[in-house]
Amino acid sequence: MPLHFLTADDGLDTAPSDTPLPYEERERWRRPYRPGPWRVGGAALLLLLASYMLMSTLIIAMAGTLVEALVCLAGAALVIAYALRLLRAGVWVSSRGIRQVGLFTTTTLAWQDVAAVRTAQQPVKWLGTPRTVQGQALLVEPRGREALRTVFTDHNADFLARPDAFDRAADVLEAWAAEHRHPQHP
């Protein structure tokens, strides 16, 4: 019994679509790497805490006063917002520039304003804590401005214990910078 839907060449008979693939949409802001397990795990723990806070909100609303329930609901909403912002934090690129999203701030730099994107061996923070270790960091050097803080390191929440992922992400960002800093003239 042939199983045509399981064959690799089954997709070759279909006509190609005119819609661009997600990675071909250069105007859309995208993260050039996957969030790391430390970032995702931390956000998952925060969302678990928020679920307990929401359950306690329900219990307090049934047994306590409305004001106490609203305070607990507001606390849960803050924890959820923090977890979502933690997941969104990182580096995003588009054809317009590079965007560094932090927990509380976002910095966007147009590609024309970027002098260099390079990796450097230097002391880096371990998972964002004050403890420093020797590692690699990706640096963005803007033209005529103060340098941005380190974009990402091989010891942050996205790349700890994943050196290959750090190398791929650094290469992708350097390629985006090389491609968009000097636009092609027709």
Secondary structure, DSSP 8 states (H G I E B T S, - for coil): ---GGG-GGGGGGS---SS--GGG-TTS-B-SS---HHHHHHHHHHHHHHHHHHHHHHHHHHHS-HHHHHHHHHHHHHHHHHHHHHHH-EEEE-SSEEEEE-SS-EEEEEGGGEEEEEEEEEEEESTTSS-EEEEEEEEEEETTS------EETTSTTTTT-HHHHHHHHHHHHHHHHHHHS----
